[in-house]
């Protein structure tokens, strides 16, 4: 178990609230871990916040490549591009 107070605080946040954070907050949180050099303690426990965005982007891009040129798909692709 982690003995450092900062490590415990981060662990509590990860277990209790990380999945509920917005994408921007998850990115900020990972940056804070990197700055404090705590990312090595939690490297395997955190999902990459951009991973879900990339997966959704790939799915929409595939639909577009298959000929589905629905305007909502194009709009979602633009939105995801900005978020990434």
PyMOL Python script that loads the backbone (N, CA, C, O; Angstrom):
from pymol import cmd

cmd.read_pdbstr("""\
ATOM      1  N   UNK A   1       0.837  -1.182   0.000  1.00  0.00           N
ATOM      2  CA  UNK A   1       0.000   0.000   0.000  1.00  0.00           C
ATOM      3  C   UNK A   1       0.882   1.246   0.000  1.00  0.00           C
ATOM      4  O   UNK A   1       1.964   1.233   0.586  1.00  0.00           O
ATOM      5  N   UNK A   2       0.440   2.304  -0.640  1.00  0.00           N
ATOM      6  CA  UNK A   2       1.215   3.541  -0.673  1.00  0.00           C
ATOM      7  C   UNK A   2       1.328   4.155   0.715  1.00  0.00           C
ATOM      8  O   UNK A   2       0.365   4.147   1.481  1.00  0.00           O
ATOM      9  N   UNK A   3       2.497   4.683   1.036  1.00  0.00           N
ATOM     10  CA  UNK A   3       2.692   5.287   2.351  1.00  0.00           C
ATOM     11  C   UNK A   3       2.700   6.808   2.289  1.00  0.00           C
ATOM     12  O   UNK A   3       2.447   7.462   3.301  1.00  0.00           O
ATOM     13  N   UNK A   4       2.976   7.366   1.162  1.00  0.00           N
ATOM     14  CA  UNK A   4       3.043   8.808   0.995  1.00  0.00           C
ATOM     15  C   UNK A   4       1.635   9.411   0.970  1.00  0.00           C
ATOM     16  O   UNK A   4       0.735   8.864   0.334  1.00  0.00           O
ATOM     17  N   UNK A   5       1.448  10.549   1.670  1.00  0.00           N
ATOM     18  CA  UNK A   5       0.129  11.196   1.729  1.00  0.00           C
ATOM     19  C   UNK A   5      -0.380  11.595   0.349  1.00  0.00           C
ATOM     20  O   UNK A   5      -1.556  11.409   0.037  1.00  0.00           O
ATOM     21  N   UNK A   6       0.509  12.145  -0.477  1.00  0.00           N
ATOM     22  CA  UNK A   6       0.088  12.541  -1.833  1.00  0.00           C
ATOM     23  C   UNK A   6      -0.369  11.325  -2.632  1.00  0.00           C
ATOM     24  O   UNK A   6      -1.346  11.381  -3.378  1.00  0.00           O
ATOM     25  N   UNK A   7       0.343  10.252  -2.462  1.00  0.00           N
ATOM     26  CA  UNK A   7      -0.009   9.040  -3.184  1.00  0.00           C
ATOM     27  C   UNK A   7      -1.379   8.538  -2.753  1.00  0.00           C
ATOM     28  O   UNK A   7      -2.172   8.103  -3.588  1.00  0.00           O
ATOM     29  N   UNK A   8      -1.663   8.594  -1.461  1.00  0.00           N
ATOM     30  CA  UNK A   8      -2.983   8.184  -0.973  1.00  0.00           C
ATOM     31  C   UNK A   8      -4.075   9.070  -1.537  1.00  0.00           C
ATOM     32  O   UNK A   8      -5.129   8.583  -1.944  1.00  0.00           O
ATOM     33  N   UNK A   9      -3.826  10.374  -1.563  1.00  0.00           N
ATOM     34  CA  UNK A   9      -4.818  11.308  -2.094  1.00  0.00           C
ATOM     35  C   UNK A   9      -5.111  10.994  -3.558  1.00  0.00           C
ATOM     36  O   UNK A   9      -6.269  10.967  -3.976  1.00  0.00           O
ATOM     37  N   UNK A  10      -4.075  10.761  -4.316  1.00  0.00           N
ATOM     38  CA  UNK A  10      -4.253  10.438  -5.726  1.00  0.00           C
ATOM     39  C   UNK A  10      -4.999   9.112  -5.874  1.00  0.00           C
ATOM     40  O   UNK A  10      -5.887   8.990  -6.718  1.00  0.00           O
ATOM     41  N   UNK A  11      -4.647   8.131  -5.065  1.00  0.00           N
ATOM     42  CA  UNK A  11      -5.311   6.828  -5.134  1.00  0.00           C
ATOM     43  C   UNK A  11      -6.800   6.954  -4.826  1.00  0.00           C
ATOM     44  O   UNK A  11      -7.622   6.327  -5.495  1.00  0.00           O
ATOM     45  N   UNK A  12      -7.154   7.746  -3.835  1.00  0.00           N
ATOM     46  CA  UNK A  12      -8.566   7.963  -3.496  1.00  0.00           C
ATOM     47  C   UNK A  12      -9.291   8.607  -4.669  1.00  0.00           C
ATOM     48  O   UNK A  12     -10.406   8.208  -5.005  1.00  0.00           O
ATOM     49  N   UNK A  13      -8.667   9.597  -5.291  1.00  0.00           N
ATOM     50  CA  UNK A  13      -9.281  10.257  -6.440  1.00  0.00           C
ATOM     51  C   UNK A  13      -9.471   9.272  -7.591  1.00  0.00           C
ATOM     52  O   UNK A  13     -10.516   9.261  -8.241  1.00  0.00           O
ATOM     53  N   UNK A  14      -8.475   8.465  -7.833  1.00  0.00           N
ATOM     54  CA  UNK A  14      -8.561   7.502  -8.931  1.00  0.00           C
ATOM     55  C   UNK A  14      -9.692   6.507  -8.691  1.00  0.00           C
ATOM     56  O   UNK A  14     -10.508   6.258  -9.578  1.00  0.00           O
ATOM     57  N   UNK A  15      -9.733   5.949  -7.507  1.00  0.00           N
ATOM     58  CA  UNK A  15     -10.739   4.931  -7.211  1.00  0.00           C
ATOM     59  C   UNK A  15     -12.137   5.534  -7.195  1.00  0.00           C
ATOM     60  O   UNK A  15     -13.086   4.911  -7.671  1.00  0.00           O
ATOM     61  N   UNK A  16     -12.273   6.741  -6.651  1.00  0.00           N
ATOM     62  CA  UNK A  16     -13.597   7.297  -6.459  1.00  0.00           C
ATOM     63  C   UNK A  16     -14.144   8.151  -7.570  1.00  0.00           C
ATOM     64  O   UNK A  16     -15.356   8.178  -7.783  1.00  0.00           O
ATOM     65  N   UNK A  17     -13.283   8.857  -8.292  1.00  0.00           N
ATOM     66  CA  UNK A  17     -13.849   9.878  -9.166  1.00  0.00           C
ATOM     67  C   UNK A  17     -13.223   9.989 -10.551  1.00  0.00           C
ATOM     68  O   UNK A  17     -13.739  10.737 -11.381  1.00  0.00           O
ATOM     69  N   UNK A  18     -12.159   9.294 -10.828  1.00  0.00           N
ATOM     70  CA  UNK A  18     -11.472   9.502 -12.101  1.00  0.00           C
ATOM     71  C   UNK A  18     -12.389   9.273 -13.296  1.00  0.00           C
ATOM     72  O   UNK A  18     -12.389  10.061 -14.241  1.00  0.00           O
ATOM     73  N   UNK A  19     -13.163   8.203 -13.257  1.00  0.00           N
ATOM     74  CA  UNK A  19     -14.038   7.894 -14.394  1.00  0.00           C
ATOM     75  C   UNK A  19     -15.149   8.911 -14.575  1.00  0.00           C
ATOM     76  O   UNK A  19     -15.737   8.998 -15.653  1.00  0.00           O
ATOM     77  N   UNK A  20     -15.446   9.679 -13.541  1.00  0.00           N
ATOM     78  CA  UNK A  20     -16.514  10.675 -13.617  1.00  0.00           C
ATOM     79  C   UNK A  20     -16.016  12.027 -14.135  1.00  0.00           C
ATOM     80  O   UNK A  20     -16.820  12.911 -14.430  1.00  0.00           O
ATOM     81  N   UNK A  21     -14.695  12.189 -14.246  1.00  0.00           N
ATOM     82  CA  UNK A  21     -14.139  13.455 -14.717  1.00  0.00           C
ATOM     83  C   UNK A  21     -14.393  13.629 -16.209  1.00  0.00           C
ATOM     84  O   UNK A  21     -14.550  12.658 -16.948  1.00  0.00           O
ATOM     85  N   UNK A  22     -14.428  14.891 -16.635  1.00  0.00           N
ATOM     86  CA  UNK A  22     -14.533  15.173 -18.067  1.00  0.00           C
ATOM     87  C   UNK A  22     -13.191  14.843 -18.729  1.00  0.00           C
ATOM     88  O   UNK A  22     -12.186  14.661 -18.042  1.00  0.00           O
ATOM     89  N   UNK A  23     -13.178  14.769 -20.038  1.00  0.00           N
ATOM     90  CA  UNK A  23     -11.944  14.477 -20.777  1.00  0.00           C
ATOM     91  C   UNK A  23     -10.870  15.511 -20.451  1.00  0.00           C
ATOM     92  O   UNK A  23      -9.715  15.154 -20.215  1.00  0.00           O
ATOM     93  N   UNK A  24     -11.246  16.792 -20.437  1.00  0.00           N
ATOM     94  CA  UNK A  24     -10.275  17.851 -20.139  1.00  0.00           C
ATOM     95  C   UNK A  24      -9.700  17.693 -18.737  1.00  0.00           C
ATOM     96  O   UNK A  24      -8.501  17.879 -18.531  1.00  0.00           O
ATOM     97  N   UNK A  25     -10.557  17.348 -17.768  1.00  0.00           N
ATOM     98  CA  UNK A  25     -10.086  17.160 -16.400  1.00  0.00           C
ATOM     99  C   UNK A  25      -9.179  15.938 -16.285  1.00  0.00           C
ATOM    100  O   UNK A  25      -8.214  15.955 -15.521  1.00  0.00           O
ATOM    101  N   UNK A  26      -9.480  14.876 -17.036  1.00  0.00           N
ATOM    102  CA  UNK A  26      -8.617  13.696 -17.025  1.00  0.00           C
ATOM    103  C   UNK A  26      -7.240  14.029 -17.591  1.00  0.00           C
ATOM    104  O   UNK A  26      -6.222  13.575 -17.068  1.00  0.00           O
ATOM    105  N   UNK A  27      -7.214  14.818 -18.653  1.00  0.00           N
ATOM    106  CA  UNK A  27      -5.936  15.230 -19.241  1.00  0.00           C
ATOM    107  C   UNK A  27      -5.149  16.064 -18.243  1.00  0.00           C
ATOM    108  O   UNK A  27      -3.948  15.854 -18.067  1.00  0.00           O
ATOM    109  N   UNK A  28      -5.815  17.010 -17.588  1.00  0.00           N
ATOM    110  CA  UNK A  28      -5.165  17.843 -16.574  1.00  0.00           C
ATOM    111  C   UNK A  28      -4.642  16.985 -15.428  1.00  0.00           C
ATOM    112  O   UNK A  28      -3.528  17.199 -14.950  1.00  0.00           O
ATOM    113  N   UNK A  29      -5.434  16.023 -14.987  1.00  0.00           N
ATOM    114  CA  UNK A  29      -5.030  15.145 -13.900  1.00  0.00           C
ATOM    115  C   UNK A  29      -3.776  14.359 -14.268  1.00  0.00           C
ATOM    116  O   UNK A  29      -2.860  14.233 -13.456  1.00  0.00           O
ATOM    117  N   UNK A  30      -3.733  13.829 -15.493  1.00  0.00           N
ATOM    118  CA  UNK A  30      -2.539  13.097 -15.925  1.00  0.00           C
ATOM    119  C   UNK A  30      -1.319  14.015 -16.003  1.00  0.00           C
ATOM    120  O   UNK A  30      -0.199  13.583 -15.730  1.00  0.00           O
ATOM    121  N   UNK A  31      -1.534  15.281 -16.377  1.00  0.00           N
ATOM    122  CA  UNK A  31      -0.427  16.241 -16.403  1.00  0.00           C
ATOM    123  C   UNK A  31       0.078  16.515 -14.990  1.00  0.00           C
ATOM    124  O   UNK A  31       1.284  16.635 -14.772  1.00  0.00           O
ATOM    125  N   UNK A  32      -0.843  16.615 -14.031  1.00  0.00           N
ATOM    126  CA  UNK A  32      -0.447  16.824 -12.635  1.00  0.00           C
ATOM    127  C   UNK A  32       0.363  15.631 -12.141  1.00  0.00           C
ATOM    128  O   UNK A  32       1.372  15.808 -11.459  1.00  0.00           O
ATOM    129  N   UNK A  33      -0.067  14.425 -12.476  1.00  0.00           N
ATOM    130  CA  UNK A  33       0.698  13.241 -12.094  1.00  0.00           C
ATOM    131  C   UNK A  33       2.103  13.281 -12.683  1.00  0.00           C
ATOM    132  O   UNK A  33       3.069  12.916 -12.014  1.00  0.00           O
ATOM    133  N   UNK A  34       2.218  13.721 -13.924  1.00  0.00           N
ATOM    134  CA  UNK A  34       3.533  13.792 -14.564  1.00  0.00           C
ATOM    135  C   UNK A  34       4.420  14.834 -13.888  1.00  0.00           C
ATOM    136  O   UNK A  34       5.608  14.598 -13.669  1.00  0.00           O
ATOM    137  N   UNK A  35       3.836  15.987 -13.559  1.00  0.00           N
ATOM    138  CA  UNK A  35       4.606  17.058 -12.920  1.00  0.00           C
ATOM    139  C   UNK A  35       5.105  16.629 -11.546  1.00  0.00           C
ATOM    140  O   UNK A  35       6.237  16.934 -11.169  1.00  0.00           O
ATOM    141  N   UNK A  36       4.261  15.923 -10.798  1.00  0.00           N
ATOM    142  CA  UNK A  36       4.629  15.492  -9.446  1.00  0.00           C
ATOM    143  C   UNK A  36       5.390  14.171  -9.443  1.00  0.00           C
ATOM    144  O   UNK A  36       5.767  13.672  -8.383  1.00  0.00           O
ATOM    145  N   UNK A  37       5.614  13.612 -10.614  1.00  0.00           N
ATOM    146  CA  UNK A  37       6.326  12.340 -10.783  1.00  0.00           C
ATOM    147  C   UNK A  37       5.609  11.181 -10.101  1.00  0.00           C
ATOM    148  O   UNK A  37       6.242  10.198  -9.718  1.00  0.00           O
ATOM    149  N   UNK A  38       4.304  11.292  -9.951  1.00  0.00           N
ATOM    150  CA  UNK A  38       3.515  10.208  -9.370  1.00  0.00           C
ATOM    151  C   UNK A  38       2.901   9.318 -10.441  1.00  0.00           C
ATOM    152  O   UNK A  38       2.247   8.325 -10.120  1.00  0.00           O
ATOM    153  N   UNK A  39       3.104   9.660 -11.710  1.00  0.00           N
ATOM    154  CA  UNK A  39       2.488   8.873 -12.771  1.00  0.00           C
ATOM    155  C   UNK A  39       2.988   7.435 -12.762  1.00  0.00           C
ATOM    156  O   UNK A  39       2.291   6.535 -13.229  1.00  0.00           O
ATOM    157  N   UNK A  40       4.180   7.212 -12.239  1.00  0.00           N
ATOM    158  CA  UNK A  40       4.720   5.854 -12.215  1.00  0.00           C
ATOM    159  C   UNK A  40       3.984   4.974 -11.208  1.00  0.00           C
ATOM    160  O   UNK A  40       3.918   3.756 -11.375  1.00  0.00           O
ATOM    161  N   UNK A  41       3.434   5.591 -10.165  1.00  0.00           N
ATOM    162  CA  UNK A  41       2.674   4.836  -9.169  1.00  0.00           C
ATOM    163  C   UNK A  41       1.317   4.411  -9.698  1.00  0.00           C
ATOM    164  O   UNK A  41       0.764   3.408  -9.246  1.00  0.00           O
ATOM    165  N   UNK A  42       0.765   5.165 -10.660  1.00  0.00           N
ATOM    166  CA  UNK A  42      -0.587   4.918 -11.123  1.00  0.00           C
ATOM    167  C   UNK A  42      -0.659   4.669 -12.621  1.00  0.00           C
ATOM    168  O   UNK A  42      -1.746   4.680 -13.198  1.00  0.00           O
ATOM    169  N   UNK A  43       0.448   4.451 -13.237  1.00  0.00           N
ATOM    170  CA  UNK A  43       0.525   4.307 -14.692  1.00  0.00           C
ATOM    171  C   UNK A  43      -0.443   3.250 -15.214  1.00  0.00           C
ATOM    172  O   UNK A  43      -1.168   3.497 -16.177  1.00  0.00           O
ATOM    173  N   UNK A  44      -0.459   2.091 -14.598  1.00  0.00           N
ATOM    174  CA  UNK A  44      -1.287   0.991 -15.099  1.00  0.00           C
ATOM    175  C   UNK A  44      -2.755   1.128 -14.722  1.00  0.00           C
ATOM    176  O   UNK A  44      -3.605   0.463 -15.315  1.00  0.00           O
ATOM    177  N   UNK A  45      -3.066   1.966 -13.761  1.00  0.00           N
ATOM    178  CA  UNK A  45      -4.433   2.067 -13.271  1.00  0.00           C
ATOM    179  C   UNK A  45      -5.261   3.111 -14.000  1.00  0.00           C
ATOM    180  O   UNK A  45      -6.488   3.105 -13.899  1.00  0.00           O
ATOM    181  N   UNK A  46      -4.616   4.001 -14.729  1.00  0.00           N
ATOM    182  CA  UNK A  46      -5.339   5.081 -15.402  1.00  0.00           C
ATOM    183  C   UNK A  46      -5.535   4.775 -16.880  1.00  0.00           C
ATOM    184  O   UNK A  46      -4.613   4.341 -17.571  1.00  0.00           O
ATOM    185  N   UNK A  47      -6.740   5.009 -17.342  1.00  0.00           N
ATOM    186  CA  UNK A  47      -7.012   4.899 -18.773  1.00  0.00           C
ATOM    187  C   UNK A  47      -6.590   6.209 -19.431  1.00  0.00           C
ATOM    188  O   UNK A  47      -6.717   7.282 -18.841  1.00  0.00           O
ATOM    189  N   UNK A  48      -6.099   6.109 -20.634  1.00  0.00           N
ATOM    190  CA  UNK A  48      -5.743   7.311 -21.377  1.00  0.00           C
ATOM    191  C   UNK A  48      -7.029   8.050 -21.732  1.00  0.00           C
ATOM    192  O   UNK A  48      -7.905   7.484 -22.385  1.00  0.00           O
ATOM    193  N   UNK A  49      -7.153   9.316 -21.307  1.00  0.00           N
ATOM    194  CA  UNK A  49      -8.398  10.042 -21.568  1.00  0.00           C
ATOM    195  C   UNK A  49      -8.686  10.245 -23.049  1.00  0.00           C
ATOM    196  O   UNK A  49      -9.842  10.417 -23.435  1.00  0.00           O
ATOM    197  N   UNK A  50      -7.667  10.229 -23.867  1.00  0.00           N
ATOM    198  CA  UNK A  50      -7.885  10.431 -25.297  1.00  0.00           C
ATOM    199  C   UNK A  50      -8.212   9.126 -26.026  1.00  0.00           C
ATOM    200  O   UNK A  50      -8.622   9.139 -27.186  1.00  0.00           O
ATOM    201  N   UNK A  51      -8.027   8.005 -25.335  1.00  0.00           N
ATOM    202  CA  UNK A  51      -8.259   6.708 -25.972  1.00  0.00           C
ATOM    203  C   UNK A  51      -9.703   6.551 -26.448  1.00  0.00           C
ATOM    204  O   UNK A  51      -9.943   6.064 -27.553  1.00  0.00           O
ATOM    205  N   UNK A  52     -10.655   6.958 -25.626  1.00  0.00           N
ATOM    206  CA  UNK A  52     -12.063   6.832 -26.025  1.00  0.00           C
ATOM    207  C   UNK A  52     -12.385   7.777 -27.179  1.00  0.00           C
ATOM    208  O   UNK A  52     -13.181   7.444 -28.058  1.00  0.00           O
ATOM    209  N   UNK A  53     -11.759   8.964 -27.173  1.00  0.00           N
ATOM    210  CA  UNK A  53     -11.974   9.897 -28.283  1.00  0.00           C
ATOM    211  C   UNK A  53     -11.413   9.333 -29.582  1.00  0.00           C
ATOM    212  O   UNK A  53     -12.043   9.440 -30.635  1.00  0.00           O
ATOM    213  N   UNK A  54     -10.227   8.734 -29.505  1.00  0.00           N
ATOM    214  CA  UNK A  54      -9.607   8.151 -30.693  1.00  0.00           C
ATOM    215  C   UNK A  54     -10.443   7.002 -31.241  1.00  0.00           C
ATOM    216  O   UNK A  54     -10.601   6.865 -32.454  1.00  0.00           O
ATOM    217  N   UNK A  55     -10.981   6.173 -30.341  1.00  0.00           N
ATOM    218  CA  UNK A  55     -11.807   5.046 -30.779  1.00  0.00           C
ATOM    219  C   UNK A  55     -13.070   5.543 -31.479  1.00  0.00           C
ATOM    220  O   UNK A  55     -13.458   5.008 -32.518  1.00  0.00           O
ATOM    221  N   UNK A  56     -13.701   6.551 -30.922  1.00  0.00           N
ATOM    222  CA  UNK A  56     -14.910   7.107 -31.539  1.00  0.00           C
ATOM    223  C   UNK A  56     -14.575   7.749 -32.882  1.00  0.00           C
ATOM    224  O   UNK A  56     -15.331   7.612 -33.844  1.00  0.00           O
ATOM    225  N   UNK A  57     -13.439   8.452 -32.948  1.00  0.00           N
ATOM    226  CA  UNK A  57     -12.996   9.074 -34.196  1.00  0.00           C
ATOM    227  C   UNK A  57     -12.780   8.009 -35.277  1.00  0.00           C
ATOM    228  O   UNK A  57     -13.230   8.164 -36.412  1.00  0.00           O
ATOM    229  N   UNK A  58     -12.087   6.930 -34.907  1.00  0.00           N
ATOM    230  CA  UNK A  58     -11.829   5.858 -35.873  1.00  0.00           C
ATOM    231  C   UNK A  58     -13.126   5.235 -36.377  1.00  0.00           C
ATOM    232  O   UNK A  58     -13.254   4.921 -37.560  1.00  0.00           O
ATOM    233  N   UNK A  59     -14.090   5.058 -35.469  1.00  0.00           N
ATOM    234  CA  UNK A  59     -15.375   4.473 -35.864  1.00  0.00           C
ATOM    235  C   UNK A  59     -16.098   5.379 -36.859  1.00  0.00           C
ATOM    236  O   UNK A  59     -16.589   4.914 -37.888  1.00  0.00           O
ATOM    237  N   UNK A  60     -16.160   6.676 -36.545  1.00  0.00           N
ATOM    238  CA  UNK A  60     -16.848   7.619 -37.426  1.00  0.00           C
ATOM    239  C   UNK A  60     -16.122   7.765 -38.762  1.00  0.00           C
ATOM    240  O   UNK A  60     -16.755   7.870 -39.812  1.00  0.00           O
ATOM    241  N   UNK A  61     -14.801   7.770 -38.713  1.00  0.00           N
ATOM    242  CA  UNK A  61     -14.009   7.867 -39.939  1.00  0.00           C
ATOM    243  C   UNK A  61     -14.265   6.652 -40.831  1.00  0.00           C
ATOM    244  O   UNK A  61     -14.370   6.780 -42.051  1.00  0.00           O
ATOM    245  N   UNK A  62     -14.363   5.477 -40.214  1.00  0.00           N
ATOM    246  CA  UNK A  62     -14.655   4.263 -40.971  1.00  0.00           C
ATOM    247  C   UNK A  62     -16.018   4.321 -41.637  1.00  0.00           C
ATOM    248  O   UNK A  62     -16.174   3.897 -42.782  1.00  0.00           O
ATOM    249  N   UNK A  63     -17.006   4.847 -40.919  1.00  0.00           N
ATOM    250  CA  UNK A  63     -18.339   4.985 -41.512  1.00  0.00           C
ATOM    251  C   UNK A  63     -18.307   5.931 -42.706  1.00  0.00           C
ATOM    252  O   UNK A  63     -18.942   5.677 -43.729  1.00  0.00           O
ATOM    253  N   UNK A  64     -17.567   7.014 -42.567  1.00  0.00           N
ATOM    254  CA  UNK A  64     -17.454   7.982 -43.659  1.00  0.00           C
ATOM    255  C   UNK A  64     -16.759   7.352 -44.865  1.00  0.00           C
ATOM    256  O   UNK A  64     -17.170   7.566 -46.005  1.00  0.00           O
ATOM    257  N   UNK A  65     -15.707   6.574 -44.611  1.00  0.00           N
ATOM    258  CA  UNK A  65     -14.982   5.913 -45.696  1.00  0.00           C
ATOM    259  C   UNK A  65     -15.842   4.865 -46.403  1.00  0.00           C
ATOM    260  O   UNK A  65     -15.629   4.576 -47.581  1.00  0.00           O
ATOM    261  N   UNK A  66     -16.804   4.301 -45.690  1.00  0.00           N
ATOM    262  CA  UNK A  66     -17.706   3.313 -46.294  1.00  0.00           C
ATOM    263  C   UNK A  66     -18.830   3.960 -47.093  1.00  0.00           C
ATOM    264  O   UNK A  66     -19.660   3.268 -47.681  1.00  0.00           O
ATOM    265  N   UNK A  67     -18.852   5.290 -47.111  1.00  0.00           N
ATOM    266  CA  UNK A  67     -19.834   5.988 -47.928  1.00  0.00           C
ATOM    267  C   UNK A  67     -20.983   6.613 -47.165  1.00  0.00           C
ATOM    268  O   UNK A  67     -21.862   7.224 -47.774  1.00  0.00           O
ATOM    269  N   UNK A  68     -21.001   6.477 -45.856  1.00  0.00           N
ATOM    270  CA  UNK A  68     -22.056   7.089 -45.057  1.00  0.00           C
ATOM    271  C   UNK A  68     -21.677   8.549 -44.825  1.00  0.00           C
ATOM    272  O   UNK A  68     -20.898   8.861 -43.925  1.00  0.00           O
ATOM    273  N   UNK A  69     -22.236   9.441 -45.645  1.00  0.00           N
ATOM    274  CA  UNK A  69     -21.878  10.862 -45.545  1.00  0.00           C
ATOM    275  C   UNK A  69     -22.964  11.668 -44.830  1.00  0.00           C
ATOM    276  O   UNK A  69     -23.241  12.813 -45.187  1.00  0.00           O
ATOM    277  N   UNK A  70     -23.562  11.062 -43.833  1.00  0.00           N
ATOM    278  CA  UNK A  70     -24.570  11.728 -43.026  1.00  0.00           C
ATOM    279  C   UNK A  70     -23.955  12.990 -42.403  1.00  0.00           C
ATOM    280  O   UNK A  70     -22.864  12.919 -41.837  1.00  0.00           O
ATOM    281  N   UNK A  71     -24.631  14.134 -42.496  1.00  0.00           N
ATOM    282  CA  UNK A  71     -24.087  15.379 -41.933  1.00  0.00           C
ATOM    283  C   UNK A  71     -23.785  15.296 -40.435  1.00  0.00           C
ATOM    284  O   UNK A  71     -22.870  15.964 -39.954  1.00  0.00           O
ATOM    285  N   UNK A  72     -24.540  14.486 -39.696  1.00  0.00           N
ATOM    286  CA  UNK A  72     -24.270  14.378 -38.257  1.00  0.00           C
ATOM    287  C   UNK A  72     -22.931  13.684 -38.000  1.00  0.00           C
ATOM    288  O   UNK A  72     -22.248  14.000 -37.026  1.00  0.00           O
ATOM    289  N   UNK A  73     -22.553  12.745 -38.861  1.00  0.00           N
ATOM    290  CA  UNK A  73     -21.257  12.077 -38.717  1.00  0.00           C
ATOM    291  C   UNK A  73     -20.131  13.066 -38.976  1.00  0.00           C
ATOM    292  O   UNK A  73     -19.142  13.092 -38.244  1.00  0.00           O
ATOM    293  N   UNK A  74     -20.278  13.869 -40.003  1.00  0.00           N
ATOM    294  CA  UNK A  74     -19.262  14.882 -40.315  1.00  0.00           C
ATOM    295  C   UNK A  74     -19.147  15.878 -39.167  1.00  0.00           C
ATOM    296  O   UNK A  74     -18.041  16.270 -38.795  1.00  0.00           O
ATOM    297  N   UNK A  75     -20.267  16.284 -38.613  1.00  0.00           N
ATOM    298  CA  UNK A  75     -20.266  17.222 -37.486  1.00  0.00           C
ATOM    299  C   UNK A  75     -19.572  16.602 -36.267  1.00  0.00           C
ATOM    300  O   UNK A  75     -18.789  17.270 -35.592  1.00  0.00           O
ATOM    301  N   UNK A  76     -19.858  15.327 -35.988  1.00  0.00           N
ATOM    302  CA  UNK A  76     -19.217  14.648 -34.862  1.00  0.00           C
ATOM    303  C   UNK A  76     -17.711  14.516 -35.080  1.00  0.00           C
ATOM    304  O   UNK A  76     -16.932  14.678 -34.141  1.00  0.00           O
ATOM    305  N   UNK A  77     -17.300  14.221 -36.316  1.00  0.00           N
ATOM    306  CA  UNK A  77     -15.870  14.127 -36.621  1.00  0.00           C
ATOM    307  C   UNK A  77     -15.163  15.455 -36.380  1.00  0.00           C
ATOM    308  O   UNK A  77     -14.064  15.490 -35.828  1.00  0.00           O
ATOM    309  N   UNK A  78     -15.799  16.543 -36.796  1.00  0.00           N
ATOM    310  CA  UNK A  78     -15.212  17.866 -36.569  1.00  0.00           C
ATOM    311  C   UNK A  78     -15.092  18.146 -35.081  1.00  0.00           C
ATOM    312  O   UNK A  78     -14.070  18.657 -34.622  1.00  0.00           O
ATOM    313  N   UNK A  79     -16.123  17.816 -34.333  1.00  0.00           N
ATOM    314  CA  UNK A  79     -16.118  18.044 -32.891  1.00  0.00           C
ATOM    315  C   UNK A  79     -15.025  17.219 -32.207  1.00  0.00           C
ATOM    316  O   UNK A  79     -14.309  17.727 -31.344  1.00  0.00           O
ATOM    317  N   UNK A  80     -14.899  15.956 -32.591  1.00  0.00           N
ATOM    318  CA  UNK A  80     -13.857  15.105 -32.013  1.00  0.00           C
ATOM    319  C   UNK A  80     -12.467  15.606 -32.371  1.00  0.00           C
ATOM    320  O   UNK A  80     -11.553  15.537 -31.550  1.00  0.00           O
ATOM    321  N   UNK A  81     -12.299  16.107 -33.584  1.00  0.00           N
ATOM    322  CA  UNK A  81     -10.997  16.635 -34.000  1.00  0.00           C
ATOM    323  C   UNK A  81     -10.582  17.801 -33.123  1.00  0.00           C
ATOM    324  O   UNK A  81      -9.411  17.932 -32.769  1.00  0.00           O
ATOM    325  N   UNK A  82     -11.529  18.640 -32.776  1.00  0.00           N
ATOM    326  CA  UNK A  82     -11.244  19.790 -31.913  1.00  0.00           C
ATOM    327  C   UNK A  82     -10.911  19.316 -30.503  1.00  0.00           C
ATOM    328  O   UNK A  82      -9.987  19.835 -29.877  1.00  0.00           O
ATOM    329  N   UNK A  83     -11.658  18.330 -29.995  1.00  0.00           N
ATOM    330  CA  UNK A  83     -11.434  17.824 -28.640  1.00  0.00           C
ATOM    331  C   UNK A  83     -10.087  17.137 -28.486  1.00  0.00           C
ATOM    332  O   UNK A  83      -9.495  17.154 -27.407  1.00  0.00           O
ATOM    333  N   UNK A  84      -9.596  16.521 -29.587  1.00  0.00           N
ATOM    334  CA  UNK A  84      -8.320  15.808 -29.505  1.00  0.00           C
ATOM    335  C   UNK A  84      -7.185  16.792 -29.662  1.00  0.00           C
ATOM    336  O   UNK A  84      -6.018  16.400 -29.624  1.00  0.00           O
TER     337      UNK A  84
END
""", "prot")
cmd.dss("prot")
cmd.show_as("cartoon", "prot")
cmd.util.cbc("prot")
cmd.orient("prot")
